[in-house]
């Protein structure tokens, strides 16, 4: 799992099956199962919403 910026300058979360080359890339997070993936997705969305709120109020 990793995040990046998509075509519209918006953060995007990526989830992929295990791959040795992807696993060693900077920013890659190892996800042990559905529970871990859901937790990281929740954190990701929380960060997106928090940063969106900062931009609109600043």
mmCIF file as Biopython writes it, N, C-alpha, C and O atoms, coordinates in Angstrom:
data_model
#
loop_
_atom_site.group_PDB
_atom_site.id
_atom_site.type_symbol
_atom_site.label_atom_id
_atom_site.label_alt_id
_atom_site.label_comp_id
_atom_site.label_asym_id
_atom_site.label_entity_id
_atom_site.label_seq_id
_atom_site.pdbx_PDB_ins_code
_atom_site.Cartn_x
_atom_site.Cartn_y
_atom_site.Cartn_z
_atom_site.occupancy
_atom_site.B_iso_or_equiv
_atom_site.auth_seq_id
_atom_site.auth_asym_id
_atom_site.pdbx_PDB_model_num
ATOM 1   N N  . UNK A ? 1  ? 0.864   -1.162 0.000   1.0 0.0 1  A 1 
ATOM 2   C CA . UNK A ? 1  ? 0.000   0.000  0.000   1.0 0.0 1  A 1 
ATOM 3   C C  . UNK A ? 1  ? 0.913   1.228  0.000   1.0 0.0 1  A 1 
ATOM 4   O O  . UNK A ? 1  ? 1.917   1.274  0.711   1.0 0.0 1  A 1 
ATOM 5   N N  . UNK A ? 2  ? 0.544   2.217  -0.810  1.0 0.0 2  A 1 
ATOM 6   C CA . UNK A ? 2  ? 1.286   3.476  -0.845  1.0 0.0 2  A 1 
ATOM 7   C C  . UNK A ? 2  ? 0.346   4.558  -1.342  1.0 0.0 2  A 1 
ATOM 8   O O  . UNK A ? 2  ? -0.733  4.276  -1.863  1.0 0.0 2  A 1 
ATOM 9   N N  . UNK A ? 3  ? 0.769   5.790  -1.175  1.0 0.0 3  A 1 
ATOM 10  C CA . UNK A ? 3  ? -0.044  6.902  -1.654  1.0 0.0 3  A 1 
ATOM 11  C C  . UNK A ? 3  ? 0.770   7.760  -2.608  1.0 0.0 3  A 1 
ATOM 12  O O  . UNK A ? 3  ? 2.000   7.753  -2.576  1.0 0.0 3  A 1 
ATOM 13  N N  . UNK A ? 4  ? 0.075   8.490  -3.448  1.0 0.0 4  A 1 
ATOM 14  C CA . UNK A ? 4  ? 0.704   9.392  -4.405  1.0 0.0 4  A 1 
ATOM 15  C C  . UNK A ? 4  ? -0.318  10.466 -4.761  1.0 0.0 4  A 1 
ATOM 16  O O  . UNK A ? 4  ? -1.413  10.501 -4.200  1.0 0.0 4  A 1 
ATOM 17  N N  . UNK A ? 5  ? 0.043   11.333 -5.688  1.0 0.0 5  A 1 
ATOM 18  C CA . UNK A ? 5  ? -0.895  12.331 -6.184  1.0 0.0 5  A 1 
ATOM 19  C C  . UNK A ? 5  ? -1.348  11.922 -7.570  1.0 0.0 5  A 1 
ATOM 20  O O  . UNK A ? 5  ? -0.527  11.571 -8.417  1.0 0.0 5  A 1 
ATOM 21  N N  . UNK A ? 6  ? -2.637  11.962 -7.806  1.0 0.0 6  A 1 
ATOM 22  C CA . UNK A ? 6  ? -3.224  11.523 -9.067  1.0 0.0 6  A 1 
ATOM 23  C C  . UNK A ? 6  ? -3.258  12.612 -10.114 1.0 0.0 6  A 1 
ATOM 24  O O  . UNK A ? 6  ? -2.627  13.660 -9.977  1.0 0.0 6  A 1 
ATOM 25  N N  . UNK A ? 7  ? -4.004  12.341 -11.154 1.0 0.0 7  A 1 
ATOM 26  C CA . UNK A ? 7  ? -4.095  13.236 -12.308 1.0 0.0 7  A 1 
ATOM 27  C C  . UNK A ? 7  ? -4.622  14.623 -11.968 1.0 0.0 7  A 1 
ATOM 28  O O  . UNK A ? 7  ? -4.283  15.596 -12.642 1.0 0.0 7  A 1 
ATOM 29  N N  . UNK A ? 8  ? -5.438  14.725 -10.941 1.0 0.0 8  A 1 
ATOM 30  C CA . UNK A ? 8  ? -6.070  15.996 -10.608 1.0 0.0 8  A 1 
ATOM 31  C C  . UNK A ? 8  ? -5.456  16.642 -9.374  1.0 0.0 8  A 1 
ATOM 32  O O  . UNK A ? 8  ? -6.108  17.422 -8.681  1.0 0.0 8  A 1 
ATOM 33  N N  . UNK A ? 9  ? -4.177  16.308 -9.102  1.0 0.0 9  A 1 
ATOM 34  C CA . UNK A ? 9  ? -3.473  16.868 -7.943  1.0 0.0 9  A 1 
ATOM 35  C C  . UNK A ? 9  ? -4.162  16.500 -6.639  1.0 0.0 9  A 1 
ATOM 36  O O  . UNK A ? 9  ? -4.131  17.274 -5.682  1.0 0.0 9  A 1 
ATOM 37  N N  . UNK A ? 10 ? -4.784  15.329 -6.590  1.0 0.0 10 A 1 
ATOM 38  C CA . UNK A ? 10 ? -5.443  14.830 -5.392  1.0 0.0 10 A 1 
ATOM 39  C C  . UNK A ? 10 ? -4.711  13.594 -4.893  1.0 0.0 10 A 1 
ATOM 40  O O  . UNK A ? 10 ? -4.190  12.824 -5.700  1.0 0.0 10 A 1 
ATOM 41  N N  . UNK A ? 11 ? -4.660  13.388 -3.584  1.0 0.0 11 A 1 
ATOM 42  C CA . UNK A ? 11 ? -3.998  12.201 -3.060  1.0 0.0 11 A 1 
ATOM 43  C C  . UNK A ? 11 ? -4.755  10.932 -3.453  1.0 0.0 11 A 1 
ATOM 44  O O  . UNK A ? 11 ? -5.986  10.895 -3.459  1.0 0.0 11 A 1 
ATOM 45  N N  . UNK A ? 12 ? -3.985  9.900  -3.777  1.0 0.0 12 A 1 
ATOM 46  C CA . UNK A ? 12 ? -4.532  8.614  -4.192  1.0 0.0 12 A 1 
ATOM 47  C C  . UNK A ? 12 ? -3.875  7.519  -3.359  1.0 0.0 12 A 1 
ATOM 48  O O  . UNK A ? 12 ? -2.662  7.531  -3.148  1.0 0.0 12 A 1 
ATOM 49  N N  . UNK A ? 13 ? -4.684  6.576  -2.890  1.0 0.0 13 A 1 
ATOM 50  C CA . UNK A ? 13 ? -4.158  5.444  -2.143  1.0 0.0 13 A 1 
ATOM 51  C C  . UNK A ? 13 ? -4.140  4.236  -3.077  1.0 0.0 13 A 1 
ATOM 52  O O  . UNK A ? 13 ? -5.122  3.956  -3.765  1.0 0.0 13 A 1 
ATOM 53  N N  . UNK A ? 14 ? -3.008  3.521  -3.095  1.0 0.0 14 A 1 
ATOM 54  C CA . UNK A ? 14 ? -2.851  2.347  -3.945  1.0 0.0 14 A 1 
ATOM 55  C C  . UNK A ? 14 ? -2.737  1.106  -3.064  1.0 0.0 14 A 1 
ATOM 56  O O  . UNK A ? 14 ? -2.064  1.125  -2.034  1.0 0.0 14 A 1 
ATOM 57  N N  . UNK A ? 15 ? -3.390  0.048  -3.471  1.0 0.0 15 A 1 
ATOM 58  C CA . UNK A ? 15 ? -3.316  -1.234 -2.782  1.0 0.0 15 A 1 
ATOM 59  C C  . UNK A ? 15 ? -3.038  -2.287 -3.841  1.0 0.0 15 A 1 
ATOM 60  O O  . UNK A ? 15 ? -3.770  -2.393 -4.825  1.0 0.0 15 A 1 
ATOM 61  N N  . UNK A ? 16 ? -1.980  -3.065 -3.642  1.0 0.0 16 A 1 
ATOM 62  C CA . UNK A ? 16 ? -1.588  -4.062 -4.632  1.0 0.0 16 A 1 
ATOM 63  C C  . UNK A ? 16 ? -1.241  -5.375 -3.937  1.0 0.0 16 A 1 
ATOM 64  O O  . UNK A ? 16 ? -0.879  -5.379 -2.761  1.0 0.0 16 A 1 
ATOM 65  N N  . UNK A ? 17 ? -1.349  -6.488 -4.660  1.0 0.0 17 A 1 
ATOM 66  C CA . UNK A ? 17 ? -0.916  -7.759 -4.087  1.0 0.0 17 A 1 
ATOM 67  C C  . UNK A ? 17 ? 0.590   -7.712 -3.815  1.0 0.0 17 A 1 
ATOM 68  O O  . UNK A ? 17 ? 1.305   -6.879 -4.373  1.0 0.0 17 A 1 
ATOM 69  N N  . UNK A ? 18 ? 1.054   -8.602 -2.963  1.0 0.0 18 A 1 
ATOM 70  C CA . UNK A ? 18 ? 2.472   -8.616 -2.588  1.0 0.0 18 A 1 
ATOM 71  C C  . UNK A ? 18 ? 3.349   -8.722 -3.814  1.0 0.0 18 A 1 
ATOM 72  O O  . UNK A ? 18 ? 3.110   -9.550 -4.694  1.0 0.0 18 A 1 
ATOM 73  N N  . UNK A ? 19 ? 4.373   -7.874 -3.867  1.0 0.0 19 A 1 
ATOM 74  C CA . UNK A ? 19 ? 5.348   -7.875 -4.941  1.0 0.0 19 A 1 
ATOM 75  C C  . UNK A ? 19 ? 6.664   -7.396 -4.350  1.0 0.0 19 A 1 
ATOM 76  O O  . UNK A ? 19 ? 6.713   -6.317 -3.760  1.0 0.0 19 A 1 
ATOM 77  N N  . UNK A ? 20 ? 7.719   -8.166 -4.493  1.0 0.0 20 A 1 
ATOM 78  C CA . UNK A ? 20 ? 9.029   -7.816 -3.906  1.0 0.0 20 A 1 
ATOM 79  C C  . UNK A ? 20 ? 9.514   -6.432 -4.352  1.0 0.0 20 A 1 
ATOM 80  O O  . UNK A ? 20 ? 10.033  -5.668 -3.538  1.0 0.0 20 A 1 
ATOM 81  N N  . UNK A ? 21 ? 9.352   -6.109 -5.620  1.0 0.0 21 A 1 
ATOM 82  C CA . UNK A ? 21 ? 9.840   -4.818 -6.130  1.0 0.0 21 A 1 
ATOM 83  C C  . UNK A ? 21 ? 9.057   -3.659 -5.528  1.0 0.0 21 A 1 
ATOM 84  O O  . UNK A ? 21 ? 9.637   -2.630 -5.183  1.0 0.0 21 A 1 
ATOM 85  N N  . UNK A ? 22 ? 7.740   -3.822 -5.402  1.0 0.0 22 A 1 
ATOM 86  C CA . UNK A ? 22 ? 6.934   -2.761 -4.794  1.0 0.0 22 A 1 
ATOM 87  C C  . UNK A ? 22 ? 7.206   -2.636 -3.299  1.0 0.0 22 A 1 
ATOM 88  O O  . UNK A ? 22 ? 7.200   -1.535 -2.749  1.0 0.0 22 A 1 
ATOM 89  N N  . UNK A ? 23 ? 7.444   -3.770 -2.649  1.0 0.0 23 A 1 
ATOM 90  C CA . UNK A ? 23 ? 7.601   -3.791 -1.193  1.0 0.0 23 A 1 
ATOM 91  C C  . UNK A ? 23 ? 8.800   -2.988 -0.706  1.0 0.0 23 A 1 
ATOM 92  O O  . UNK A ? 23 ? 8.787   -2.491 0.420   1.0 0.0 23 A 1 
ATOM 93  N N  . UNK A ? 24 ? 9.825   -2.852 -1.523  1.0 0.0 24 A 1 
ATOM 94  C CA . UNK A ? 24 ? 11.037  -2.152 -1.080  1.0 0.0 24 A 1 
ATOM 95  C C  . UNK A ? 24 ? 11.069  -0.690 -1.522  1.0 0.0 24 A 1 
ATOM 96  O O  . UNK A ? 24 ? 12.020  0.031  -1.219  1.0 0.0 24 A 1 
ATOM 97  N N  . UNK A ? 25 ? 10.037  -0.254 -2.233  1.0 0.0 25 A 1 
ATOM 98  C CA . UNK A ? 25 ? 9.988   1.148  -2.660  1.0 0.0 25 A 1 
ATOM 99  C C  . UNK A ? 25 ? 9.751   2.066  -1.470  1.0 0.0 25 A 1 
ATOM 100 O O  . UNK A ? 25 ? 9.055   1.706  -0.520  1.0 0.0 25 A 1 
ATOM 101 N N  . UNK A ? 26 ? 10.333  3.243  -1.534  1.0 0.0 26 A 1 
ATOM 102 C CA . UNK A ? 26 ? 10.148  4.229  -0.474  1.0 0.0 26 A 1 
ATOM 103 C C  . UNK A ? 26 ? 8.667   4.583  -0.359  1.0 0.0 26 A 1 
ATOM 104 O O  . UNK A ? 26 ? 7.999   4.844  -1.360  1.0 0.0 26 A 1 
ATOM 105 N N  . UNK A ? 27 ? 8.171   4.588  0.862   1.0 0.0 27 A 1 
ATOM 106 C CA . UNK A ? 27 ? 6.791   4.938  1.109   1.0 0.0 27 A 1 
ATOM 107 C C  . UNK A ? 27 ? 5.833   3.762  1.105   1.0 0.0 27 A 1 
ATOM 108 O O  . UNK A ? 27 ? 4.661   3.918  1.450   1.0 0.0 27 A 1 
ATOM 109 N N  . UNK A ? 28 ? 6.318   2.570  0.713   1.0 0.0 28 A 1 
ATOM 110 C CA . UNK A ? 28 ? 5.446   1.390  0.693   1.0 0.0 28 A 1 
ATOM 111 C C  . UNK A ? 28 ? 5.175   0.920  2.120   1.0 0.0 28 A 1 
ATOM 112 O O  . UNK A ? 28 ? 6.083   0.860  2.949   1.0 0.0 28 A 1 
ATOM 113 N N  . UNK A ? 29 ? 3.921   0.590  2.395   1.0 0.0 29 A 1 
ATOM 114 C CA . UNK A ? 29 ? 3.533   0.064  3.697   1.0 0.0 29 A 1 
ATOM 115 C C  . UNK A ? 29 ? 3.100   -1.374 3.518   1.0 0.0 29 A 1 
ATOM 116 O O  . UNK A ? 29 ? 2.336   -1.687 2.605   1.0 0.0 29 A 1 
ATOM 117 N N  . UNK A ? 30 ? 3.583   -2.251 4.384   1.0 0.0 30 A 1 
ATOM 118 C CA . UNK A ? 30 ? 3.206   -3.653 4.319   1.0 0.0 30 A 1 
ATOM 119 C C  . UNK A ? 30 ? 1.883   -3.818 5.057   1.0 0.0 30 A 1 
ATOM 120 O O  . UNK A ? 30 ? 1.746   -3.387 6.202   1.0 0.0 30 A 1 
ATOM 121 N N  . UNK A ? 31 ? 0.925   -4.434 4.407   1.0 0.0 31 A 1 
ATOM 122 C CA . UNK A ? 31 ? -0.407  -4.625 4.974   1.0 0.0 31 A 1 
ATOM 123 C C  . UNK A ? 31 ? -0.600  -6.124 5.198   1.0 0.0 31 A 1 
ATOM 124 O O  . UNK A ? 31 ? -0.500  -6.919 4.264   1.0 0.0 31 A 1 
ATOM 125 N N  . UNK A ? 32 ? -0.877  -6.497 6.445   1.0 0.0 32 A 1 
ATOM 126 C CA . UNK A ? 32 ? -0.941  -7.922 6.793   1.0 0.0 32 A 1 
ATOM 127 C C  . UNK A ? 32 ? -2.287  -8.560 6.480   1.0 0.0 32 A 1 
ATOM 128 O O  . UNK A ? 32 ? -2.387  -9.787 6.475   1.0 0.0 32 A 1 
ATOM 129 N N  . UNK A ? 33 ? -3.317  -7.779 6.221   1.0 0.0 33 A 1 
ATOM 130 C CA . UNK A ? 33 ? -4.632  -8.340 5.923   1.0 0.0 33 A 1 
ATOM 131 C C  . UNK A ? 33 ? -5.676  -7.248 5.810   1.0 0.0 33 A 1 
ATOM 132 O O  . UNK A ? 33 ? -5.358  -6.059 5.765   1.0 0.0 33 A 1 
ATOM 133 N N  . UNK A ? 34 ? -6.935  -7.677 5.763   1.0 0.0 34 A 1 
ATOM 134 C CA . UNK A ? 34 ? -8.033  -6.724 5.595   1.0 0.0 34 A 1 
ATOM 135 C C  . UNK A ? 34 ? -8.110  -5.702 6.718   1.0 0.0 34 A 1 
ATOM 136 O O  . UNK A ? 34 ? -8.336  -4.518 6.470   1.0 0.0 34 A 1 
ATOM 137 N N  . UNK A ? 35 ? -7.924  -6.154 7.950   1.0 0.0 35 A 1 
ATOM 138 C CA . UNK A ? 35 ? -8.006  -5.239 9.090   1.0 0.0 35 A 1 
ATOM 139 C C  . UNK A ? 35 ? -6.964  -4.140 9.008   1.0 0.0 35 A 1 
ATOM 140 O O  . UNK A ? 35 ? -7.267  -2.971 9.246   1.0 0.0 35 A 1 
ATOM 141 N N  . UNK A ? 36 ? -5.738  -4.513 8.672   1.0 0.0 36 A 1 
ATOM 142 C CA . UNK A ? 36 ? -4.665  -3.514 8.539   1.0 0.0 36 A 1 
ATOM 143 C C  . UNK A ? 36 ? -4.951  -2.565 7.375   1.0 0.0 36 A 1 
ATOM 144 O O  . UNK A ? 36 ? -4.734  -1.358 7.484   1.0 0.0 36 A 1 
ATOM 145 N N  . UNK A ? 37 ? -5.443  -3.119 6.254   1.0 0.0 37 A 1 
ATOM 146 C CA . UNK A ? 37 ? -5.752  -2.280 5.092   1.0 0.0 37 A 1 
ATOM 147 C C  . UNK A ? 37 ? -6.849  -1.278 5.429   1.0 0.0 37 A 1 
ATOM 148 O O  . UNK A ? 37 ? -6.761  -0.111 5.046   1.0 0.0 37 A 1 
ATOM 149 N N  . UNK A ? 38 ? -7.872  -1.720 6.138   1.0 0.0 38 A 1 
ATOM 150 C CA . UNK A ? 38 ? -8.963  -0.822 6.513   1.0 0.0 38 A 1 
ATOM 151 C C  . UNK A ? 38 ? -8.485  0.265  7.462   1.0 0.0 38 A 1 
ATOM 152 O O  . UNK A ? 38 ? -8.899  1.419  7.351   1.0 0.0 38 A 1 
ATOM 153 N N  . UNK A ? 39 ? -7.614  -0.103 8.394   1.0 0.0 39 A 1 
ATOM 154 C CA . UNK A ? 39 ? -7.081  0.890  9.336   1.0 0.0 39 A 1 
ATOM 155 C C  . UNK A ? 39 ? -6.270  1.952  8.587   1.0 0.0 39 A 1 
ATOM 156 O O  . UNK A ? 39 ? -6.425  3.147  8.840   1.0 0.0 39 A 1 
ATOM 157 N N  . UNK A ? 40 ? -5.412  1.517  7.673   1.0 0.0 40 A 1 
ATOM 158 C CA . UNK A ? 40 ? -4.609  2.475  6.914   1.0 0.0 40 A 1 
ATOM 159 C C  . UNK A ? 40 ? -5.469  3.322  5.989   1.0 0.0 40 A 1 
ATOM 160 O O  . UNK A ? 40 ? -5.180  4.502  5.794   1.0 0.0 40 A 1 
ATOM 161 N N  . UNK A ? 41 ? -6.521  2.743  5.415   1.0 0.0 41 A 1 
ATOM 162 C CA . UNK A ? 41 ? -7.434  3.513  4.582   1.0 0.0 41 A 1 
ATOM 163 C C  . UNK A ? 41 ? -8.130  4.592  5.404   1.0 0.0 41 A 1 
ATOM 164 O O  . UNK A ? 41 ? -8.285  5.725  4.947   1.0 0.0 41 A 1 
ATOM 165 N N  . UNK A ? 42 ? -8.544  4.242  6.606   1.0 0.0 42 A 1 
ATOM 166 C CA . UNK A ? 42 ? -9.195  5.202  7.485   1.0 0.0 42 A 1 
ATOM 167 C C  . UNK A ? 42 ? -8.245  6.347  7.846   1.0 0.0 42 A 1 
ATOM 168 O O  . UNK A ? 42 ? -8.640  7.513  7.840   1.0 0.0 42 A 1 
ATOM 169 N N  . UNK A ? 43 ? -6.997  6.010  8.158   1.0 0.0 43 A 1 
ATOM 170 C CA . UNK A ? 43 ? -6.002  7.042  8.468   1.0 0.0 43 A 1 
ATOM 171 C C  . UNK A ? 43 ? -5.754  7.936  7.262   1.0 0.0 43 A 1 
ATOM 172 O O  . UNK A ? 43 ? -5.661  9.156  7.395   1.0 0.0 43 A 1 
ATOM 173 N N  . UNK A ? 44 ? -5.647  7.327  6.085   1.0 0.0 44 A 1 
ATOM 174 C CA . UNK A ? 44 ? -5.427  8.073  4.853   1.0 0.0 44 A 1 
ATOM 175 C C  . UNK A ? 44 ? -6.556  9.071  4.620   1.0 0.0 44 A 1 
ATOM 176 O O  . UNK A ? 44 ? -6.308  10.248 4.360   1.0 0.0 44 A 1 
ATOM 177 N N  . UNK A ? 45 ? -7.811  8.592  4.715   1.0 0.0 45 A 1 
ATOM 178 C CA . UNK A ? 45 ? -8.954  9.467  4.482   1.0 0.0 45 A 1 
ATOM 179 C C  . UNK A ? 45 ? -9.041  10.557 5.547   1.0 0.0 45 A 1 
ATOM 180 O O  . UNK A ? 45 ? -9.411  11.690 5.239   1.0 0.0 45 A 1 
ATOM 181 N N  . UNK A ? 46 ? -8.708  10.231 6.794   1.0 0.0 46 A 1 
ATOM 182 C CA . UNK A ? 46 ? -8.683  11.234 7.848   1.0 0.0 46 A 1 
ATOM 183 C C  . UNK A ? 46 ? -7.676  12.329 7.553   1.0 0.0 46 A 1 
ATOM 184 O O  . UNK A ? 46 ? -7.956  13.510 7.757   1.0 0.0 46 A 1 
ATOM 185 N N  . UNK A ? 47 ? -6.504  11.939 7.072   1.0 0.0 47 A 1 
ATOM 186 C CA . UNK A ? 47 ? -5.478  12.921 6.708   1.0 0.0 47 A 1 
ATOM 187 C C  . UNK A ? 47 ? -5.918  13.783 5.539   1.0 0.0 47 A 1 
ATOM 188 O O  . UNK A ? 47 ? -5.682  14.991 5.530   1.0 0.0 47 A 1 
ATOM 189 N N  . UNK A ? 48 ? -6.562  13.164 4.545   1.0 0.0 48 A 1 
ATOM 190 C CA . UNK A ? 48 ? -7.051  13.919 3.386   1.0 0.0 48 A 1 
ATOM 191 C C  . UNK A ? 48 ? -8.064  14.968 3.840   1.0 0.0 48 A 1 
ATOM 192 O O  . UNK A ? 48 ? -7.970  16.134 3.455   1.0 0.0 48 A 1 
ATOM 193 N N  . UNK A ? 49 ? -9.023  14.557 4.651   1.0 0.0 49 A 1 
ATOM 194 C CA . UNK A ? 49 ? -10.052 15.490 5.108   1.0 0.0 49 A 1 
ATOM 195 C C  . UNK A ? 49 ? -9.470  16.590 5.992   1.0 0.0 49 A 1 
ATOM 196 O O  . UNK A ? 49 ? -9.876  17.748 5.895   1.0 0.0 49 A 1 
ATOM 197 N N  . UNK A ? 50 ? -8.521  16.229 6.852   1.0 0.0 50 A 1 
ATOM 198 C CA . UNK A ? 50 ? -7.886  17.225 7.717   1.0 0.0 50 A 1 
ATOM 199 C C  . UNK A ? 50 ? -7.130  18.256 6.893   1.0 0.0 50 A 1 
ATOM 200 O O  . UNK A ? 50 ? -7.238  19.455 7.152   1.0 0.0 50 A 1 
ATOM 201 N N  . UNK A ? 51 ? -6.367  17.804 5.902   1.0 0.0 51 A 1 
ATOM 202 C CA . UNK A ? 51 ? -5.602  18.726 5.070   1.0 0.0 51 A 1 
ATOM 203 C C  . UNK A ? 51 ? -6.517  19.563 4.193   1.0 0.0 51 A 1 
ATOM 204 O O  . UNK A ? 51 ? -6.220  20.730 3.934   1.0 0.0 51 A 1 
ATOM 205 N N  . UNK A ? 52 ? -7.613  18.999 3.734   1.0 0.0 52 A 1 
ATOM 206 C CA . UNK A ? 52 ? -8.577  19.747 2.916   1.0 0.0 52 A 1 
ATOM 207 C C  . UNK A ? 52 ? -9.184  20.870 3.748   1.0 0.0 52 A 1 
ATOM 208 O O  . UNK A ? 52 ? -9.377  21.980 3.251   1.0 0.0 52 A 1 
ATOM 209 N N  . UNK A ? 53 ? -9.483  20.585 5.009   1.0 0.0 53 A 1 
ATOM 210 C CA . UNK A ? 53 ? -10.031 21.593 5.901   1.0 0.0 53 A 1 
ATOM 211 C C  . UNK A ? 53 ? -9.041  22.722 6.169   1.0 0.0 53 A 1 
ATOM 212 O O  . UNK A ? 53 ? -9.427  23.887 6.259   1.0 0.0 53 A 1 
ATOM 213 N N  . UNK A ? 54 ? -7.771  22.373 6.295   1.0 0.0 54 A 1 
ATOM 214 C CA . UNK A ? 54 ? -6.734  23.382 6.510   1.0 0.0 54 A 1 
ATOM 215 C C  . UNK A ? 54 ? -6.607  24.311 5.314   1.0 0.0 54 A 1 
ATOM 216 O O  . UNK A ? 54 ? -6.471  25.524 5.476   1.0 0.0 54 A 1 
ATOM 217 N N  . UNK A ? 55 ? -6.651  23.746 4.120   1.0 0.0 55 A 1 
ATOM 218 C CA . UNK A ? 55 ? -6.499  24.566 2.914   1.0 0.0 55 A 1 
ATOM 219 C C  . UNK A ? 55 ? -7.655  25.532 2.744   1.0 0.0 55 A 1 
ATOM 220 O O  . UNK A ? 55 ? -7.453  26.672 2.326   1.0 0.0 55 A 1 
ATOM 221 N N  . UNK A ? 56 ? -8.874  25.089 3.065   1.0 0.0 56 A 1 
ATOM 222 C CA . UNK A ? 56 ? -10.031 25.947 2.865   1.0 0.0 56 A 1 
ATOM 223 C C  . UNK A ? 56 ? -10.159 27.023 3.941   1.0 0.0 56 A 1 
ATOM 224 O O  . UNK A ? 56 ? -10.800 28.050 3.715   1.0 0.0 56 A 1 
ATOM 225 N N  . UNK A ? 57 ? -9.548  26.792 5.124   1.0 0.0 57 A 1 
ATOM 226 C CA . UNK A ? 57 ? -9.649  27.791 6.191   1.0 0.0 57 A 1 
ATOM 227 C C  . UNK A ? 57 ? -8.423  28.687 6.261   1.0 0.0 57 A 1 
ATOM 228 O O  . UNK A ? 57 ? -8.410  29.657 7.018   1.0 0.0 57 A 1 
ATOM 229 N N  . UNK A ? 58 ? -7.392  28.377 5.482   1.0 0.0 58 A 1 
ATOM 230 C CA . UNK A ? 58 ? -6.144  29.143 5.570   1.0 0.0 58 A 1 
ATOM 231 C C  . UNK A ? 58 ? -5.986  30.130 4.555   1.0 0.0 58 A 1 
ATOM 232 O O  . UNK A ? 58 ? -4.976  30.833 4.530   1.0 0.0 58 A 1 
#
